[in-house]
Amino acid sequence: MQNLNAVLNKLNDRLLRLEGELFVLRSIARASLTAGDEHAARTRKLLEGAKLALADEAERPLDSATKKYVSAAIAMVDELLEHPREAAPLFRVIDGGKATE
């Protein structure tokens, strides 16, 4: 039972780390897409390429967990391409009850 708990703890730690990395990458992509310069065009092309690759991956026979991840990735790429908005600050500092950024 200890081995199972150790494995579950490792998996949970990896998932939390991946969620954090995804949050940061999404924020960077939003900032790049809304910059209005050549970086925005390059980021859009990269996301369009990712969308094609994910569409191809979705047509392959996948197990249910992988299907969920691919669907979530497709939804995120679609959101970034269709409704890019400026990235929110990664954190806020609160000083005496007033939020500063």
C-alpha positions, 0 to 999 in steps of 0.5 A: 500500500505504501508503494501505491501511495508513493506512486499516486503522490508522484503522479499528483505532483507531476499533474500539479507541475504540468498545470502550473506550466500550462498556466504560464504557457497560456499567459505567454501565448496570450501576451504574444498574440495581443502584442500586435507585432511579428511575435503575434503573427508567429505565435498565431502560426504556431498555434494553427500548426498545433491545431492541425497536429491535434486534429490529426491526433484526435483521429487516431485510436486513443484511450479515454484519458488521452482523448480527454487531454487531446480534447482539452488541448484542442479547446485551449488552442481554439480559445487562444486563436478565436478569443485572445485577450491580454494576459492577466498578471501572474500574481498580485501584491496586496499592501494594506488592503489595496491591490497593486500590480 
